[in-house]
Amino acid sequence: MKTDSEIKISGLEILNQHLGMVEAERFIALIQRDKFDYTRWRESLFEDLSGEEISRRAMEHQKHLKDE
């Protein structure tokens, strides 16, 4: 199990990779500024996708990471 610090570092690395440093910082600022219910957001994130589709996308993403 990762420590809180390791999770924070991993999260920031992922944000930077996908958004770039400036937009990652903006994202963090938006979450801190807005009343943001992460749990509610997370529950609705994949509500339109089947379990098979989520699995397929996860496998594609994993393959893409290995190919890099």
N, C-alpha and C positions, 0 to 999 in steps of 0.2 A: 504494500500500500504506500502510495506517495505521501510525502509530507505536504502541508499547506504551501510551503515555500516552493516546492518542486512543481506543484500544480499551478501556482501563479506564474512561475517562469515558463512552463510549457504553454500556458494560455497566452502569454504575451508573445512568445515566439510564433505561435500559430497566427495570432492577429497580425503581427508584423509581416509574416510570409504572405498572407492572403489580402491584406488591406494596404500594406505599406505603413511606415512609421507614423506619418501624419494622420492618416485616417484611423489607424489603431488607437492613437491618442484621442482623437475625436470621439470614437466609439466609447471608450472608457469614460470620457467626460460626459457624454450623453446619458449613459447608464447611471452615473453618479448624480447627475442633475435631475433627471426625470424620475418620477415615481415608477419604477420598473419592477414588475413581478416576474422574475425569471422563471419561476415554476409554471405560471400560467402561459407564458410565452413558449416554454419548452413543450408543454402539453399540446399546444396547437401547431407546433412546428411541422409535424409530419402527419397531421390528421387526415389529409387527403391521399396519403400513400398507403398501399398495402404493405404488409410485413415483407412479402417477396420483393417488392420494389425497393424498400429501404435496404434490404439485404443485398440486392443487386448493385445498388448505388455504392454501398459500403465496400463491396468487393472490387468494383471498378476503381474507386478511390484508392484502395490499398494497392491494387496493381499499378496504378499511376505513380504512387509514391515509390514503389520498388523500381520502376523504370527510370526514375530520375537519377 
